[in-house]
Amino acid sequence: MSEVAITIKLPFQQLLKAIEGLTEQERLVLRKKLEQQTPASWQERFERALNLLGEKNKDIPLEQVQSDVARAIQEVRAIRDREN
C-alpha cells in the first residue's frame, strides 16, 4: 500500500478536541511518536525566534531599534536603582 502525505489546517482547539477523543492506546502511540522527535536546544529555539522577529520587523530602521533598546536599558536601570 502506498503512502500519501496530506496537510490539514486545523485550529489548535479542534486538534485538542480530536486528541481528547482518542483511546488510551492511541494516545500512548501519539505520545511515543512525539517523544521520538528530538527537541531543539534552547540556542536553536532562540535563533529561530530572533530570525522570526527579524523578518517581522525588517521595515523598522536600525536607528529606531537602537534608540528603543537604549531607552529600555535606561528604564530597567531606573527600576533597579529605585529598588536598591
TORPA-4810 file (N, C-alpha, C, O; in nm, 3 decimals):
<nodes>
NODE_1_0.084_-0.118_0.000_0.000_0.000_0.000_0.089_0.124_0.000_0.181_0.135_0.081_M
NODE_2_0.062_0.216_-0.090_0.143_0.337_-0.098_0.096_0.438_0.007_-0.019_0.437_0.052_S
NODE_3_0.189_0.525_0.045_0.158_0.627_0.145_0.144_0.761_0.076_0.215_0.791_-0.020_E
NODE_4_0.051_0.840_0.125_0.028_0.973_0.072_0.034_1.070_0.190_-0.034_1.050_0.290_V
NODE_5_0.115_1.174_0.177_0.124_1.275_0.281_0.018_1.381_0.255_0.001_1.427_0.143_A
NODE_6_-0.052_1.419_0.361_-0.150_1.525_0.349_-0.124_1.630_0.457_-0.066_1.600_0.562_I
NODE_7_-0.166_1.752_0.430_-0.155_1.859_0.527_-0.294_1.906_0.560_-0.374_1.935_0.470_T
NODE_8_-0.324_1.913_0.689_-0.455_1.958_0.734_-0.435_2.083_0.818_-0.359_2.082_0.915_I
NODE_9_-0.505_2.189_0.781_-0.502_2.310_0.863_-0.619_2.301_0.959_-0.736_2.297_0.920_K
NODE_10_-0.584_2.296_1.088_-0.685_2.274_1.191_-0.655_2.365_1.309_-0.543_2.366_1.359_L
NODE_11_-0.752_2.442_1.354_-0.728_2.526_1.471_-0.684_2.440_1.590_-0.730_2.326_1.605_P
NODE_12_-0.597_2.494_1.673_-0.539_2.418_1.783_-0.645_2.361_1.876_-0.633_2.247_1.921_F
NODE_13_-0.749_2.438_1.905_-0.855_2.389_1.995_-0.925_2.267_1.936_-0.962_2.175_2.009_Q
NODE_14_-0.943_2.266_1.805_-1.005_2.150_1.741_-0.911_2.029_1.747_-0.955_1.916_1.764_Q
NODE_15_-0.782_2.055_1.734_-0.684_1.948_1.747_-0.691_1.887_1.886_-0.688_1.765_1.901_L
NODE_16_-0.699_1.972_1.988_-0.708_1.922_2.126_-0.833_1.837_2.145_-0.829_1.733_2.211_L
NODE_17_-0.944_1.882_2.089_-1.068_1.804_2.100_-1.053_1.668_2.031_-1.102_1.567_2.081_K
NODE_18_-0.986_1.667_1.916_-0.964_1.540_1.846_-0.878_1.447_1.929_-0.904_1.327_1.935_A
NODE_19_-0.775_1.501_1.993_-0.687_1.419_2.076_-0.763_1.364_2.196_-0.744_1.249_2.235_I
NODE_20_-0.851_1.447_2.253_-0.932_1.401_2.366_-1.019_1.282_2.327_-1.055_1.201_2.413_E
NODE_21_-1.054_1.271_2.200_-1.138_1.161_2.153_-1.062_1.031_2.127_-1.124_0.928_2.098_G
NODE_22_-0.930_1.036_2.137_-0.851_0.915_2.113_-0.864_0.817_2.229_-0.892_0.856_2.342_L
NODE_23_-0.843_0.691_2.198_-0.840_0.591_2.304_-0.707_0.603_2.379_-0.615_0.670_2.332_T
NODE_24_-0.699_0.539_2.494_-0.574_0.544_2.571_-0.458_0.487_2.490_-0.347_0.539_2.495_E
NODE_25_-0.483_0.379_2.415_-0.378_0.319_2.333_-0.334_0.415_2.223_-0.214_0.428_2.196_Q
NODE_26_-0.429_0.482_2.160_-0.396_0.579_2.056_-0.317_0.697_2.114_-0.225_0.748_2.050_E
NODE_27_-0.355_0.741_2.234_-0.281_0.850_2.299_-0.139_0.808_2.331_-0.046_0.887_2.318_R
NODE_28_-0.121_0.683_2.373_0.013_0.632_2.403_0.098_0.630_2.277_0.215_0.669_2.282_L
NODE_29_0.042_0.586_2.166_0.115_0.584_2.039_0.153_0.727_1.999_0.266_0.753_1.958_V
NODE_30_0.059_0.820_2.012_0.086_0.960_1.980_0.196_1.017_2.070_0.287_1.085_2.022_L
NODE_31_0.188_0.989_2.200_0.289_1.039_2.293_0.427_0.986_2.257_0.524_1.061_2.257_R
NODE_32_0.436_0.856_2.227_0.566_0.797_2.191_0.621_0.860_2.062_0.740_0.885_2.051_K
NODE_33_0.533_0.884_1.967_0.576_0.945_1.842_0.628_1.086_1.865_0.730_1.125_1.808_K
NODE_34_0.560_1.162_1.948_0.603_1.298_1.977_0.734_1.299_2.055_0.818_1.387_2.034_L
NODE_35_0.753_1.204_2.144_0.876_1.198_2.223_0.996_1.156_2.139_1.110_1.185_2.176_E
NODE_36_0.972_1.090_2.027_1.082_1.047_1.939_1.148_1.167_1.873_1.267_1.163_1.839_Q
NODE_37_1.073_1.271_1.854_1.130_1.389_1.790_1.228_1.453_1.887_1.196_1.478_2.003_Q
NODE_38_1.348_1.478_1.839_1.448_1.537_1.925_1.417_1.685_1.946_1.403_1.760_1.849_T
NODE_39_1.407_1.726_2.071_1.378_1.867_2.096_1.497_1.954_2.058_1.613_1.915_2.075_P
NODE_40_1.466_2.069_2.007_1.572_2.163_1.970_1.633_2.221_2.097_1.564_2.238_2.198_A
NODE_41_1.759_2.252_2.091_1.824_2.314_2.206_1.771_2.455_2.223_1.709_2.510_2.132_S
NODE_42_1.794_2.513_2.339_1.745_2.649_2.363_1.812_2.746_2.268_1.753_2.847_2.229_W
NODE_43_1.937_2.716_2.229_2.006_2.805_2.136_1.938_2.803_1.999_1.922_2.908_1.935_Q
NODE_44_1.898_2.685_1.954_1.829_2.674_1.825_1.692_2.744_1.829_1.654_2.813_1.735_E
NODE_45_1.620_2.725_1.939_1.489_2.791_1.953_1.506_2.942_1.958_1.427_3.016_1.900_R
NODE_46_1.609_2.989_2.030_1.635_3.132_2.041_1.671_3.190_1.904_1.624_3.297_1.867_F
NODE_47_1.754_3.118_1.830_1.793_3.165_1.696_1.671_3.173_1.604_1.657_3.269_1.528_E
NODE_48_1.583_3.072_1.610_1.462_3.075_1.528_1.374_3.194_1.566_1.317_3.261_1.479_R
NODE_49_1.363_3.220_1.697_1.282_3.334_1.743_1.341_3.465_1.693_1.268_3.552_1.647_A
NODE_50_1.473_3.478_1.703_1.536_3.601_1.653_1.515_3.618_1.504_1.487_3.728_1.457_L
NODE_51_1.529_3.510_1.429_1.508_3.518_1.284_1.365_3.557_1.251_1.341_3.638_1.161_N
NODE_52_1.270_3.500_1.324_1.130_3.532_1.300_1.102_3.679_1.332_1.036_3.749_1.255_L
NODE_53_1.155_3.725_1.446_1.137_3.866_1.481_1.205_3.957_1.378_1.151_4.061_1.342_L
NODE_54_1.322_3.917_1.331_1.392_3.996_1.231_1.311_4.009_1.103_1.306_4.116_1.043_G
NODE_55_1.249_3.900_1.062_1.166_3.904_0.941_1.043_3.993_0.960_1.006_4.069_0.871_E
NODE_56_0.981_3.982_1.077_0.860_4.060_1.102_0.889_4.209_1.116_0.802_4.292_1.090_K
NODE_57_1.010_4.243_1.158_1.044_4.383_1.185_1.147_4.439_1.087_1.215_4.537_1.119_N
NODE_58_1.159_4.380_0.971_1.263_4.423_0.877_1.242_4.564_0.823_1.336_4.624_0.770_K
NODE_59_1.122_4.618_0.836_1.095_4.753_0.787_1.124_4.862_0.890_1.112_4.981_0.860_D
NODE_60_1.162_4.821_1.011_1.192_4.920_1.116_1.338_4.962_1.103_1.427_4.876_1.099_I
NODE_61_1.365_5.091_1.095_1.504_5.139_1.079_1.591_5.099_1.197_1.545_5.097_1.311_P
NODE_62_1.717_5.068_1.170_1.812_5.027_1.273_1.825_5.134_1.381_1.838_5.101_1.499_L
NODE_63_1.822_5.260_1.342_1.834_5.369_1.439_1.721_5.365_1.541_1.743_5.390_1.659_E
NODE_64_1.600_5.334_1.495_1.486_5.327_1.586_1.503_5.210_1.683_1.473_5.222_1.802_Q
NODE_65_1.550_5.097_1.631_1.573_4.980_1.717_1.677_5.013_1.823_1.658_4.982_1.941_V
NODE_66_1.787_5.074_1.782_1.892_5.109_1.878_1.841_5.207_1.982_1.874_5.195_2.100_Q
NODE_67_1.760_5.304_1.940_1.701_5.400_2.032_1.608_5.332_2.131_1.611_5.362_2.251_S
NODE_68_1.525_5.240_2.082_1.434_5.167_2.170_1.509_5.083_2.271_1.472_5.077_2.388_D
NODE_69_1.616_5.018_2.226_1.697_4.934_2.316_1.762_5.021_2.422_1.761_4.985_2.540_V
NODE_70_1.819_5.135_2.384_1.884_5.224_2.480_1.783_5.275_2.584_1.813_5.282_2.703_A
NODE_71_1.662_5.309_2.537_1.558_5.356_2.629_1.515_5.244_2.724_1.494_5.269_2.843_R
NODE_72_1.503_5.122_2.673_1.465_5.009_2.758_1.571_4.983_2.865_1.538_4.954_2.980_A
NODE_73_1.697_4.994_2.827_1.806_4.975_2.924_1.796_5.081_3.033_1.811_5.050_3.152_I
NODE_74_1.772_5.204_2.995_1.759_5.312_3.093_1.642_5.286_3.189_1.654_5.308_3.309_Q
NODE_75_1.530_5.239_3.135_1.413_5.211_3.218_1.442_5.100_3.318_1.405_5.110_3.435_E
NODE_76_1.507_4.994_3.272_1.539_4.882_3.361_1.636_4.926_3.469_1.620_4.890_3.586_V
NODE_77_1.736_5.005_3.432_1.832_5.054_3.531_1.765_5.146_3.633_1.798_5.142_3.751_R
NODE_78_1.671_5.228_3.587_1.599_5.318_3.678_1.517_5.237_3.778_1.514_5.270_3.897_A
NODE_79_1.451_5.133_3.732_1.374_5.046_3.821_1.466_4.980_3.922_1.436_4.975_4.041_I
NODE_80_1.579_4.928_3.874_1.676_4.863_3.963_1.728_4.960_4.067_1.742_4.925_4.184_R
NODE_81_1.758_5.082_4.024_1.811_5.183_4.118_1.708_5.221_4.223_1.743_5.242_4.339_D
NODE_82_1.581_5.229_4.183_1.476_5.262_4.279_1.458_5.151_4.382_1.428_5.178_4.498_R
NODE_83_1.476_5.027_4.339_1.458_4.914_4.430_1.574_4.895_4.524_1.559_4.832_4.628_E
NODE_84_1.690_4.948_4.492_1.810_4.933_4.578_1.828_5.047_4.670_1.923_5.049_4.748_N
</nodes>
